[in-house]
Amino acid sequence: MISRPSRRGLLQAAAAGFVAQVLPDRALAQTAVQPPPKRAKTDEHSVTEPVSIEVNARPLAGFDTRDRSRVRFGELEFRSGLMLTSPFRGFGGLSGLRLDANGERFIAISDKGGWFTGTITYRAKEMTGLADVEAAPMLGPDGKPITARGWFDTEAVALDGSLVYVSLERVNRILRFDFAKGFTRALGEEVPLPLAARKLPYNKGMEALVAVPKGQPLAGTLIAISERGLDAQGNILGFLIGGKTPGQFAVRRTEDFDISDATLLATGDMLLLERKFSWVGGVGIRIRRIPLKSFAPGAVIDGPSIFFADLGYEIDNMEAIDSHVTPEGDTVITMLSDDNFSMIQRNLLLQFTLVG
């Protein structure tokens, strides 16, 4: 998580112009997104045990604020969007998201070291809200919330069966949780990392995680990409952890974009979610599409932009992306924003169909 200007400030500005650790080769029978037991509701600010919370959803009339009827944006077609709020004061800071194969059950993480799990509800192809939402603290190896160690800034999440991997940006660590052992009560264990990953710049560490499943190039590998840890050529550092070919690679950095998150498509391509901000140009997000086979030790990867949006569209601090395929064969891209627990930023949940 980086310190960012307020949404009002952004609007004003825009207007002004595991090397040794091998990951499992196949997903386990139980998946991490299976629903938890029911919990009592609460409206406390923070929790030490899992609790059920209420989340309200207001639909967005469209994605383009100047033309609500427009649906095509680059290679994406807008499906629906929600603005999320909650009386639970700990709701927010949403930095990572993973969905089940149906795009319904979800695991989201807060950058303050918390889990949010639940179900996205739909009417036909449009999202209508969130149901059965539960908040819980992430637990460390000692069974205590990781925040007790000064660990927070949890920025990215990846799933491999019942295993859940979470990156911690400022302390440059990755934790592995086995949700078959208590769901969000599972204890996090540190994943061994290359020395270069542990030495990423403060507050510019690992921002994207993807666990590569069986049947894909690099199966059994955890791909971790930094927000803006740069090599000598100014490209963004990434790491192949575990698998058969561990090592370091780089993502070509262009137009001052930083990495926010990534998702792997069923086709074998990776989508990189990126963002940038300047007082002159304002805020922008884009998605680049890169073949998974491009990732290799020593490689500098690059790919075309398939989507771009600025503050003329319904965006905020977009930090999470995932994908799933509907029974009709549509590839759906879901994005989620981090409101930084600010009253003038928003938690947005957006869905698009990939049509390119």
LOKOL-943337 format. One record per residue (C-alpha): residue in three letters; chain; x, z, y. Coordinates in steps of 0.5 Angstrom, whole numbers, always signed. Example, Ala and Ser with C-alpha at 12.3 -4.5 7.8 and 13.67 -1.06 7.14 Angstrom:
% residues 2
doba code:Ala; unit:A; c1:+25; c3:+16; c2:-9
doba code:Ser; unit:A; c1:+27; c3:+14; c2:-2
***
This chain:
% residues 356
doba code:Met; unit:A; c1:+0; c3:+0; c2:+0
doba code:Ile; unit:A; c1:+3; c3:-2; c2:+7
doba code:Ser; unit:A; c1:+1; c3:+1; c2:+14
doba code:Arg; unit:A; c1:-4; c3:-4; c2:+16
doba code:Pro; unit:A; c1:-7; c3:-5; c2:+23
doba code:Ser; unit:A; c1:-15; c3:-4; c2:+24
doba code:Arg; unit:A; c1:-20; c3:-9; c2:+22
doba code:Arg; unit:A; c1:-22; c3:-9; c2:+30
doba code:Gly; unit:A; c1:-15; c3:-10; c2:+31
doba code:Leu; unit:A; c1:-14; c3:-16; c2:+27
doba code:Leu; unit:A; c1:-20; c3:-19; c2:+30
doba code:Gln; unit:A; c1:-18; c3:-18; c2:+36
doba code:Ala; unit:A; c1:-11; c3:-21; c2:+34
doba code:Ala; unit:A; c1:-14; c3:-27; c2:+31
doba code:Ala; unit:A; c1:-19; c3:-28; c2:+37
doba code:Ala; unit:A; c1:-12; c3:-28; c2:+41
doba code:Gly; unit:A; c1:-10; c3:-34; c2:+38
doba code:Phe; unit:A; c1:+20; c3:-7; c2:-41
doba code:Val; unit:A; c1:+27; c3:-9; c2:-42
doba code:Ala; unit:A; c1:+28; c3:-4; c2:-48
doba code:Gln; unit:A; c1:+20; c3:-3; c2:-49
doba code:Val; unit:A; c1:+17; c3:-9; c2:-53
doba code:Leu; unit:A; c1:+9; c3:-9; c2:-51
doba code:Pro; unit:A; c1:+4; c3:-10; c2:-57
doba code:Asp; unit:A; c1:+4; c3:-18; c2:-59
doba code:Arg; unit:A; c1:-4; c3:-17; c2:-60
doba code:Ala; unit:A; c1:-10; c3:-14; c2:-57
doba code:Leu; unit:A; c1:-13; c3:-8; c2:-60
doba code:Ala; unit:A; c1:-20; c3:-8; c2:-63
doba code:Gln; unit:A; c1:-22; c3:-3; c2:-58
doba code:Thr; unit:A; c1:-22; c3:-5; c2:-51
doba code:Ala; unit:A; c1:-20; c3:-1; c2:-45
doba code:Val; unit:A; c1:-27; c3:-3; c2:-41
doba code:Gln; unit:A; c1:-31; c3:+0; c2:-46
doba code:Pro; unit:A; c1:-36; c3:+5; c2:-43
doba code:Pro; unit:A; c1:-35; c3:+12; c2:-42
doba code:Pro; unit:A; c1:-40; c3:+18; c2:-44
doba code:Lys; unit:A; c1:-45; c3:+20; c2:-38
doba code:Arg; unit:A; c1:-42; c3:+25; c2:-33
doba code:Ala; unit:A; c1:-46; c3:+29; c2:-28
doba code:Lys; unit:A; c1:-46; c3:+26; c2:-21
doba code:Thr; unit:A; c1:-42; c3:+29; c2:-15
doba code:Asp; unit:A; c1:-41; c3:+28; c2:-8
doba code:Glu; unit:A; c1:-34; c3:+31; c2:-7
doba code:His; unit:A; c1:-28; c3:+28; c2:-4
doba code:Ser; unit:A; c1:-24; c3:+29; c2:-10
doba code:Val; unit:A; c1:-24; c3:+30; c2:-17
doba code:Thr; unit:A; c1:-20; c3:+33; c2:-22
doba code:Glu; unit:A; c1:-25; c3:+31; c2:-28
doba code:Pro; unit:A; c1:-29; c3:+25; c2:-29
doba code:Val; unit:A; c1:-35; c3:+25; c2:-25
doba code:Ser; unit:A; c1:-41; c3:+20; c2:-24
doba code:Ile; unit:A; c1:-42; c3:+17; c2:-17
doba code:Glu; unit:A; c1:-47; c3:+13; c2:-13
doba code:Val; unit:A; c1:-44; c3:+6; c2:-10
doba code:Asn; unit:A; c1:-49; c3:+2; c2:-6
doba code:Ala; unit:A; c1:-48; c3:-5; c2:-5
doba code:Arg; unit:A; c1:-50; c3:-10; c2:+1
doba code:Pro; unit:A; c1:-50; c3:-17; c2:-1
doba code:Leu; unit:A; c1:-47; c3:-22; c2:+4
doba code:Ala; unit:A; c1:-51; c3:-28; c2:+6
doba code:Gly; unit:A; c1:-45; c3:-33; c2:+5
doba code:Phe; unit:A; c1:-37; c3:-33; c2:+5
doba code:Asp; unit:A; c1:-36; c3:-37; c2:+12
doba code:Thr; unit:A; c1:-39; c3:-33; c2:+18
doba code:Arg; unit:A; c1:-40; c3:-40; c2:+22
doba code:Asp; unit:A; c1:-44; c3:-43; c2:+16
doba code:Arg; unit:A; c1:-47; c3:-39; c2:+11
doba code:Ser; unit:A; c1:-50; c3:-45; c2:+7
doba code:Arg; unit:A; c1:-43; c3:-48; c2:+6
doba code:Val; unit:A; c1:-40; c3:-46; c2:-1
doba code:Arg; unit:A; c1:-34; c3:-50; c2:-3
doba code:Phe; unit:A; c1:-27; c3:-47; c2:+0
doba code:Gly; unit:A; c1:-21; c3:-51; c2:-3
doba code:Glu; unit:A; c1:-22; c3:-51; c2:-11
doba code:Leu; unit:A; c1:-27; c3:-45; c2:-11
doba code:Glu; unit:A; c1:-34; c3:-45; c2:-10
doba code:Phe; unit:A; c1:-38; c3:-39; c2:-7
doba code:Arg; unit:A; c1:-42; c3:-35; c2:-12
doba code:Ser; unit:A; c1:-44; c3:-28; c2:-9
doba code:Gly; unit:A; c1:-41; c3:-22; c2:-5
doba code:Leu; unit:A; c1:-42; c3:-15; c2:-4
doba code:Met; unit:A; c1:-40; c3:-10; c2:+1
doba code:Leu; unit:A; c1:-39; c3:-3; c2:-3
doba code:Thr; unit:A; c1:-40; c3:+4; c2:+0
doba code:Ser; unit:A; c1:-41; c3:+11; c2:-3
doba code:Pro; unit:A; c1:-43; c3:+18; c2:-1
doba code:Phe; unit:A; c1:-37; c3:+20; c2:-5
doba code:Arg; unit:A; c1:-32; c3:+21; c2:+0
doba code:Gly; unit:A; c1:-26; c3:+19; c2:-5
doba code:Phe; unit:A; c1:-29; c3:+12; c2:-6
doba code:Gly; unit:A; c1:-24; c3:+6; c2:-3
doba code:Gly; unit:A; c1:-17; c3:+4; c2:-3
doba code:Leu; unit:A; c1:-19; c3:-1; c2:-8
doba code:Ser; unit:A; c1:-12; c3:-4; c2:-10
doba code:Gly; unit:A; c1:-13; c3:-7; c2:-17
doba code:Leu; unit:A; c1:-19; c3:-10; c2:-22
doba code:Arg; unit:A; c1:-20; c3:-12; c2:-29
doba code:Leu; unit:A; c1:-26; c3:-14; c2:-32
doba code:Asp; unit:A; c1:-28; c3:-15; c2:-39
doba code:Ala; unit:A; c1:-30; c3:-22; c2:-42
doba code:Asn; unit:A; c1:-37; c3:-22; c2:-40
doba code:Gly; unit:A; c1:-35; c3:-20; c2:-32
doba code:Glu; unit:A; c1:-39; c3:-14; c2:-33
doba code:Arg; unit:A; c1:-35; c3:-8; c2:-35
doba code:Phe; unit:A; c1:-29; c3:-6; c2:-30
doba code:Ile; unit:A; c1:-23; c3:-2; c2:-29
doba code:Ala; unit:A; c1:-21; c3:-1; c2:-22
doba code:Ile; unit:A; c1:-16; c3:+3; c2:-19
doba code:Ser; unit:A; c1:-15; c3:+7; c2:-12
doba code:Asp; unit:A; c1:-8; c3:+7; c2:-8
doba code:Lys; unit:A; c1:-9; c3:+14; c2:-8
doba code:Gly; unit:A; c1:-8; c3:+15; c2:-16
doba code:Gly; unit:A; c1:-15; c3:+15; c2:-18
doba code:Trp; unit:A; c1:-19; c3:+11; c2:-23
doba code:Phe; unit:A; c1:-26; c3:+8; c2:-22
doba code:Thr; unit:A; c1:-30; c3:+5; c2:-28
doba code:Gly; unit:A; c1:-37; c3:+2; c2:-29
doba code:Thr; unit:A; c1:-41; c3:-4; c2:-29
doba code:Ile; unit:A; c1:-43; c3:-10; c2:-25
doba code:Thr; unit:A; c1:-50; c3:-12; c2:-25
doba code:Tyr; unit:A; c1:-52; c3:-19; c2:-24
doba code:Arg; unit:A; c1:-59; c3:-23; c2:-23
doba code:Ala; unit:A; c1:-57; c3:-30; c2:-26
doba code:Lys; unit:A; c1:-50; c3:-31; c2:-23
doba code:Glu; unit:A; c1:-51; c3:-27; c2:-17
doba code:Met; unit:A; c1:-48; c3:-20; c2:-17
doba code:Thr; unit:A; c1:-53; c3:-15; c2:-15
doba code:Gly; unit:A; c1:-49; c3:-8; c2:-15
doba code:Leu; unit:A; c1:-45; c3:-3; c2:-19
doba code:Ala; unit:A; c1:-48; c3:+1; c2:-24
doba code:Asp; unit:A; c1:-45; c3:+7; c2:-28
doba code:Val; unit:A; c1:-39; c3:+8; c2:-24
doba code:Glu; unit:A; c1:-35; c3:+14; c2:-25
doba code:Ala; unit:A; c1:-29; c3:+17; c2:-22
doba code:Ala; unit:A; c1:-23; c3:+20; c2:-25
doba code:Pro; unit:A; c1:-16; c3:+22; c2:-23
doba code:Met; unit:A; c1:-10; c3:+19; c2:-26
doba code:Leu; unit:A; c1:-6; c3:+24; c2:-31
doba code:Gly; unit:A; c1:+1; c3:+24; c2:-32
doba code:Pro; unit:A; c1:+5; c3:+25; c2:-38
doba code:Asp; unit:A; c1:+4; c3:+33; c2:-37
doba code:Gly; unit:A; c1:-4; c3:+32; c2:-37
doba code:Lys; unit:A; c1:-4; c3:+34; c2:-29
doba code:Pro; unit:A; c1:-6; c3:+29; c2:-24
doba code:Ile; unit:A; c1:+0; c3:+24; c2:-22
doba code:Thr; unit:A; c1:-1; c3:+26; c2:-15
doba code:Ala; unit:A; c1:+1; c3:+33; c2:-16
doba code:Arg; unit:A; c1:+8; c3:+29; c2:-17
doba code:Gly; unit:A; c1:+8; c3:+26; c2:-11
doba code:Trp; unit:A; c1:+6; c3:+19; c2:-15
doba code:Phe; unit:A; c1:+0; c3:+15; c2:-11
doba code:Asp; unit:A; c1:+0; c3:+8; c2:-8
doba code:Thr; unit:A; c1:-2; c3:+5; c2:-15
doba code:Glu; unit:A; c1:-3; c3:-2; c2:-13
doba code:Ala; unit:A; c1:-4; c3:-6; c2:-20
doba code:Val; unit:A; c1:-7; c3:-6; c2:-26
doba code:Ala; unit:A; c1:-6; c3:-10; c2:-33
doba code:Leu; unit:A; c1:-10; c3:-9; c2:-40
doba code:Asp; unit:A; c1:-8; c3:-11; c2:-47
doba code:Gly; unit:A; c1:-13; c3:-8; c2:-51
doba code:Ser; unit:A; c1:-14; c3:-1; c2:-50
doba code:Leu; unit:A; c1:-7; c3:+0; c2:-47
doba code:Val; unit:A; c1:-8; c3:+0; c2:-39
doba code:Tyr; unit:A; c1:-1; c3:-1; c2:-35
doba code:Val; unit:A; c1:-1; c3:+1; c2:-27
doba code:Ser; unit:A; c1:+4; c3:+0; c2:-22
doba code:Leu; unit:A; c1:+6; c3:+5; c2:-17
doba code:Glu; unit:A; c1:+9; c3:+2; c2:-11
doba code:Arg; unit:A; c1:+13; c3:+7; c2:-7
doba code:Val; unit:A; c1:+16; c3:+10; c2:-13
doba code:Asn; unit:A; c1:+17; c3:+4; c2:-17
doba code:Arg; unit:A; c1:+15; c3:+6; c2:-24
doba code:Ile; unit:A; c1:+10; c3:+3; c2:-29
doba code:Leu; unit:A; c1:+5; c3:+8; c2:-33
doba code:Arg; unit:A; c1:+2; c3:+6; c2:-39
doba code:Phe; unit:A; c1:-5; c3:+9; c2:-41
doba code:Asp; unit:A; c1:-8; c3:+8; c2:-48
doba code:Phe; unit:A; c1:-16; c3:+9; c2:-47
doba code:Ala; unit:A; c1:-17; c3:+9; c2:-54
doba code:Lys; unit:A; c1:-14; c3:+17; c2:-53
doba code:Gly; unit:A; c1:-20; c3:+19; c2:-48
doba code:Phe; unit:A; c1:-21; c3:+13; c2:-44
doba code:Thr; unit:A; c1:-19; c3:+15; c2:-36
doba code:Arg; unit:A; c1:-17; c3:+22; c2:-39
doba code:Ala; unit:A; c1:-11; c3:+19; c2:-43
doba code:Leu; unit:A; c1:-4; c3:+21; c2:-41
doba code:Gly; unit:A; c1:+0; c3:+16; c2:-37
doba code:Glu; unit:A; c1:+7; c3:+15; c2:-40
doba code:Glu; unit:A; c1:+13; c3:+11; c2:-36
doba code:Val; unit:A; c1:+15; c3:+4; c2:-38
doba code:Pro; unit:A; c1:+22; c3:+3; c2:-38
doba code:Leu; unit:A; c1:+24; c3:-2; c2:-33
doba code:Pro; unit:A; c1:+30; c3:-6; c2:-31
doba code:Leu; unit:A; c1:+35; c3:-3; c2:-25
doba code:Ala; unit:A; c1:+33; c3:-8; c2:-20
doba code:Ala; unit:A; c1:+25; c3:-6; c2:-21
doba code:Arg; unit:A; c1:+27; c3:+1; c2:-20
doba code:Lys; unit:A; c1:+31; c3:-1; c2:-13
doba code:Leu; unit:A; c1:+25; c3:-5; c2:-10
doba code:Pro; unit:A; c1:+25; c3:-3; c2:-2
doba code:Tyr; unit:A; c1:+20; c3:+2; c2:-1
doba code:Asn; unit:A; c1:+13; c3:+0; c2:+0
doba code:Lys; unit:A; c1:+15; c3:-7; c2:-2
doba code:Gly; unit:A; c1:+15; c3:-6; c2:-9
doba code:Met; unit:A; c1:+11; c3:-8; c2:-15
doba code:Glu; unit:A; c1:+4; c3:-11; c2:-13
doba code:Ala; unit:A; c1:+2; c3:-15; c2:-19
doba code:Leu; unit:A; c1:+1; c3:-14; c2:-26
doba code:Val; unit:A; c1:-1; c3:-19; c2:-32
doba code:Ala; unit:A; c1:+0; c3:-17; c2:-39
doba code:Val; unit:A; c1:+0; c3:-24; c2:-43
doba code:Pro; unit:A; c1:-4; c3:-24; c2:-49
doba code:Lys; unit:A; c1:-3; c3:-27; c2:-56
doba code:Gly; unit:A; c1:-3; c3:-35; c2:-56
doba code:Gln; unit:A; c1:+0; c3:-36; c2:-49
doba code:Pro; unit:A; c1:+7; c3:-37; c2:-47
doba code:Leu; unit:A; c1:+11; c3:-31; c2:-46
doba code:Ala; unit:A; c1:+6; c3:-27; c2:-51
doba code:Gly; unit:A; c1:+7; c3:-19; c2:-51
doba code:Thr; unit:A; c1:+11; c3:-20; c2:-44
doba code:Leu; unit:A; c1:+8; c3:-15; c2:-38
doba code:Ile; unit:A; c1:+9; c3:-20; c2:-32
doba code:Ala; unit:A; c1:+11; c3:-15; c2:-25
doba code:Ile; unit:A; c1:+11; c3:-18; c2:-18
doba code:Ser; unit:A; c1:+13; c3:-15; c2:-12
doba code:Glu; unit:A; c1:+10; c3:-15; c2:-6
doba code:Arg; unit:A; c1:+16; c3:-17; c2:-2
doba code:Gly; unit:A; c1:+22; c3:-15; c2:-5
doba code:Leu; unit:A; c1:+27; c3:-21; c2:-3
doba code:Asp; unit:A; c1:+33; c3:-24; c2:-7
doba code:Ala; unit:A; c1:+38; c3:-27; c2:-3
doba code:Gln; unit:A; c1:+35; c3:-33; c2:-2
doba code:Gly; unit:A; c1:+29; c3:-30; c2:+1
doba code:Asn; unit:A; c1:+24; c3:-31; c2:-5
doba code:Ile; unit:A; c1:+20; c3:-25; c2:-8
doba code:Leu; unit:A; c1:+23; c3:-22; c2:-14
doba code:Gly; unit:A; c1:+19; c3:-21; c2:-20
doba code:Phe; unit:A; c1:+20; c3:-19; c2:-27
doba code:Leu; unit:A; c1:+19; c3:-20; c2:-35
doba code:Ile; unit:A; c1:+18; c3:-14; c2:-38
doba code:Gly; unit:A; c1:+18; c3:-13; c2:-46
doba code:Gly; unit:A; c1:+17; c3:-20; c2:-50
doba code:Lys; unit:A; c1:+22; c3:-24; c2:-53
doba code:Thr; unit:A; c1:+25; c3:-27; c2:-46
doba code:Pro; unit:A; c1:+26; c3:-21; c2:-41
doba code:Gly; unit:A; c1:+29; c3:-22; c2:-35
doba code:Gln; unit:A; c1:+28; c3:-23; c2:-27
doba code:Phe; unit:A; c1:+25; c3:-29; c2:-24
doba code:Ala; unit:A; c1:+23; c3:-30; c2:-16
doba code:Val; unit:A; c1:+17; c3:-33; c2:-13
doba code:Arg; unit:A; c1:+18; c3:-38; c2:-8
doba code:Arg; unit:A; c1:+16; c3:-35; c2:-1
doba code:Thr; unit:A; c1:+13; c3:-39; c2:+4
doba code:Glu; unit:A; c1:+9; c3:-39; c2:+11
doba code:Asp; unit:A; c1:+10; c3:-31; c2:+11
doba code:Phe; unit:A; c1:+6; c3:-29; c2:+5
doba code:Asp; unit:A; c1:+7; c3:-23; c2:+1
doba code:Ile; unit:A; c1:+4; c3:-22; c2:-6
doba code:Ser; unit:A; c1:-3; c3:-18; c2:-7
doba code:Asp; unit:A; c1:-4; c3:-19; c2:-14
doba code:Ala; unit:A; c1:-5; c3:-24; c2:-20
doba code:Thr; unit:A; c1:-9; c3:-26; c2:-26
doba code:Leu; unit:A; c1:-8; c3:-30; c2:-32
doba code:Leu; unit:A; c1:-13; c3:-36; c2:-33
doba code:Ala; unit:A; c1:-15; c3:-38; c2:-40
doba code:Thr; unit:A; c1:-12; c3:-45; c2:-39
doba code:Gly; unit:A; c1:-5; c3:-42; c2:-39
doba code:Asp; unit:A; c1:-4; c3:-42; c2:-31
doba code:Met; unit:A; c1:-3; c3:-36; c2:-27
doba code:Leu; unit:A; c1:-7; c3:-35; c2:-20
doba code:Leu; unit:A; c1:-3; c3:-31; c2:-15
doba code:Leu; unit:A; c1:-7; c3:-28; c2:-9
doba code:Glu; unit:A; c1:-3; c3:-27; c2:-3
doba code:Arg; unit:A; c1:-4; c3:-25; c2:+4
doba code:Lys; unit:A; c1:-1; c3:-25; c2:+11
doba code:Phe; unit:A; c1:-1; c3:-22; c2:+18
doba code:Ser; unit:A; c1:+1; c3:-23; c2:+25
doba code:Trp; unit:A; c1:-1; c3:-21; c2:+32
doba code:Val; unit:A; c1:-1; c3:-29; c2:+34
doba code:Gly; unit:A; c1:-4; c3:-32; c2:+27
doba code:Gly; unit:A; c1:-8; c3:-26; c2:+25
doba code:Val; unit:A; c1:-10; c3:-25; c2:+18
doba code:Gly; unit:A; c1:-10; c3:-30; c2:+12
doba code:Ile; unit:A; c1:-11; c3:-30; c2:+4
doba code:Arg; unit:A; c1:-9; c3:-35; c2:+0
doba code:Ile; unit:A; c1:-9; c3:-37; c2:-8
doba code:Arg; unit:A; c1:-3; c3:-41; c2:-11
doba code:Arg; unit:A; c1:-4; c3:-44; c2:-18
doba code:Ile; unit:A; c1:+2; c3:-43; c2:-23
doba code:Pro; unit:A; c1:+3; c3:-45; c2:-30
doba code:Leu; unit:A; c1:+5; c3:-39; c2:-34
doba code:Lys; unit:A; c1:+10; c3:-44; c2:-38
doba code:Ser; unit:A; c1:+14; c3:-44; c2:-31
doba code:Phe; unit:A; c1:+16; c3:-36; c2:-32
doba code:Ala; unit:A; c1:+23; c3:-35; c2:-35
doba code:Pro; unit:A; c1:+29; c3:-31; c2:-33
doba code:Gly; unit:A; c1:+32; c3:-34; c2:-27
doba code:Ala; unit:A; c1:+27; c3:-39; c2:-25
doba code:Val; unit:A; c1:+24; c3:-40; c2:-18
doba code:Ile; unit:A; c1:+17; c3:-41; c2:-19
doba code:Asp; unit:A; c1:+12; c3:-44; c2:-14
doba code:Gly; unit:A; c1:+5; c3:-48; c2:-14
doba code:Pro; unit:A; c1:+0; c3:-51; c2:-10
doba code:Ser; unit:A; c1:-5; c3:-47; c2:-6
doba code:Ile; unit:A; c1:-12; c3:-48; c2:-8
doba code:Phe; unit:A; c1:-15; c3:-43; c2:-3
doba code:Phe; unit:A; c1:-14; c3:-41; c2:+4
doba code:Ala; unit:A; c1:-19; c3:-36; c2:+8
doba code:Asp; unit:A; c1:-18; c3:-33; c2:+15
doba code:Leu; unit:A; c1:-22; c3:-28; c2:+19
doba code:Gly; unit:A; c1:-27; c3:-33; c2:+20
doba code:Tyr; unit:A; c1:-29; c3:-32; c2:+13
doba code:Glu; unit:A; c1:-32; c3:-25; c2:+9
doba code:Ile; unit:A; c1:-25; c3:-23; c2:+8
doba code:Asp; unit:A; c1:-22; c3:-16; c2:+9
doba code:Asn; unit:A; c1:-15; c3:-13; c2:+6
doba code:Met; unit:A; c1:-16; c3:-17; c2:-1
doba code:Glu; unit:A; c1:-12; c3:-14; c2:-6
doba code:Ala; unit:A; c1:-14; c3:-15; c2:-13
doba code:Ile; unit:A; c1:-16; c3:-21; c2:-17
doba code:Asp; unit:A; c1:-19; c3:-22; c2:-24
doba code:Ser; unit:A; c1:-22; c3:-28; c2:-28
doba code:His; unit:A; c1:-27; c3:-29; c2:-33
doba code:Val; unit:A; c1:-31; c3:-35; c2:-37
doba code:Thr; unit:A; c1:-38; c3:-35; c2:-37
doba code:Pro; unit:A; c1:-42; c3:-37; c2:-43
doba code:Glu; unit:A; c1:-44; c3:-43; c2:-39
doba code:Gly; unit:A; c1:-36; c3:-45; c2:-39
doba code:Asp; unit:A; c1:-35; c3:-43; c2:-31
doba code:Thr; unit:A; c1:-29; c3:-40; c2:-30
doba code:Val; unit:A; c1:-31; c3:-34; c2:-25
doba code:Ile; unit:A; c1:-25; c3:-31; c2:-20
doba code:Thr; unit:A; c1:-27; c3:-24; c2:-17
doba code:Met; unit:A; c1:-23; c3:-21; c2:-11
doba code:Leu; unit:A; c1:-24; c3:-14; c2:-9
doba code:Ser; unit:A; c1:-21; c3:-11; c2:-2
doba code:Asp; unit:A; c1:-18; c3:-5; c2:+0
doba code:Asp; unit:A; c1:-21; c3:-1; c2:+6
doba code:Asn; unit:A; c1:-15; c3:+3; c2:+7
doba code:Phe; unit:A; c1:-20; c3:+9; c2:+7
doba code:Ser; unit:A; c1:-21; c3:+6; c2:+14
doba code:Met; unit:A; c1:-28; c3:+6; c2:+18
doba code:Ile; unit:A; c1:-27; c3:+0; c2:+21
doba code:Gln; unit:A; c1:-25; c3:-4; c2:+14
doba code:Arg; unit:A; c1:-29; c3:-6; c2:+8
doba code:Asn; unit:A; c1:-29; c3:-5; c2:+1
doba code:Leu; unit:A; c1:-31; c3:-13; c2:-1
doba code:Leu; unit:A; c1:-33; c3:-15; c2:-8
doba code:Leu; unit:A; c1:-33; c3:-23; c2:-8
doba code:Gln; unit:A; c1:-34; c3:-28; c2:-14
doba code:Phe; unit:A; c1:-33; c3:-36; c2:-14
doba code:Thr; unit:A; c1:-33; c3:-41; c2:-19
doba code:Leu; unit:A; c1:-26; c3:-45; c2:-20
doba code:Val; unit:A; c1:-28; c3:-52; c2:-19
doba code:Gly; unit:A; c1:-21; c3:-55; c2:-18
***
